[in-house]
C-alpha cells in the first residue's frame, strides 16, 4: 500500500512520517533474546506515521484510574512473513506503552492491529496489555468489495472524536466490522452497540474454531471406531453452533 497516510486520511497536523530505527526500539525496551532476533531478522521497516494529541488534533484526552488516552500513535511495520505477526505485534505493543495502532505489511498483505491497555496499578508509568485485536490479512491484489469497504472504514476523518479513547476504539470497531463481513459476505454499517455485540459473538466463534481444529486433529489420530464416531458427532455439533452464531451476525 503506497500511501498509508493517504489511506487513513490522516490530519496533516498529526502527520509525523518518520522512520523508527531498530536501535531506538532496542534501546528503549527490555527485549529478550528471541525478541532481539525477531527485531533484527524479521522486521524490515518501522515507520511512525502519525501522532494524535489534544493540541494538534483538537480531540480531548481521556484519563481515568485505569485508562490513559492522552495520545494515539499510528505506526506501520513491514516484515518478512505473516507467521511472525503475533510476535511482531506483541513486541511493538509491549515496547510502546501508549495507545498504538499498528499497520502490518507483508508484501501484498495488509492488516491492522490494536491493543487494549490499562495502567499498571503497581507502576503507573507502565501499561498492562489486556487484549490484542488484529484483523485478518487482506490481500491488496484481490478485488473484493468487503476488502475495499474495510479500507474505507479506516478513514480517520470519519472517526468518533469525543475523546482520544473513542477515536482509538474506532479502529477496533472497523476491525470487528471487517471480521463480521468475512463471515457474512457483506460489510454492513452498524452502530456502536451492535458492533460490540458482534465482537462478543466473534469471540465465541473464534473459540469454537479452535475446538473444531482440535477435534479434526483428534479424529485423524483416533483408531478406535466408537471413539471416532463420538468425536465426529462432537465436530458436527460444534459446526452447527458455529453456523448459528454466524447467523446472529447478519
RAFENUR-V6558 format. One record per pair of residues at least 24 apart in sequence whose C-alpha atoms are under 7 Angstrom apart, sorted by the first residue. I is the first residue (numbers start at 1). J is the second residue. If there is no record, write none. Layout:
<<I;J> <I;J>>
This chain:
<<5;49> <7;155> <8;154> <8;155> <8;156> <9;155> <9;156> <9;157> <10;156> <13;56> <13;57> <14;50> <14;51> <14;52> <14;56> <14;57> <15;49> <15;50> <15;51> <16;48> <16;49> <16;50> <16;51> <17;47> <17;48> <17;49> <17;50> <18;47> <18;48> <18;49> <19;46> <19;47> <19;48> <20;46> <20;47> <20;48> <29;95> <35;91> <42;79> <42;80> <43;78> <43;79> <43;80> <44;78> <44;79> <45;77> <45;78> <45;79> <46;76> <46;77> <46;78> <47;75> <47;76> <47;77> <48;74> <48;75> <48;76> <49;74> <49;75> <49;76> <50;74> <59;161> <59;162> <59;163> <59;164> <60;162> <60;163> <60;164> <61;163> <61;164> <62;163> <62;164> <62;165> <66;118> <66;119> <67;118> <67;119> <68;119> <69;99> <69;164> <69;165> <70;164> <71;98> <71;99> <71;164> <72;98> <72;99> <72;100> <72;164> <72;168> <73;99> <73;100> <73;101> <74;100> <74;101> <74;102> <75;101> <75;102> <75;103> <76;102> <76;103> <76;104> <77;103> <77;104> <77;105> <78;104> <78;105> <78;106> <79;105> <79;106> <80;106> <81;106> <82;106> <97;126> <97;127> <108;139> <108;140> <108;141> <109;137> <109;138> <109;139> <109;140> <110;137> <110;138> <110;139> <111;135> <111;136> <111;137> <111;138> <114;172> <135;175> <135;179> <136;179> <146;181> <146;186> <146;187> <149;187> <150;174> <150;178> <180;249> <183;246> <184;246> <184;250> <198;249> <201;245> <205;242> <205;245> <208;238> <208;242> <212;238>>
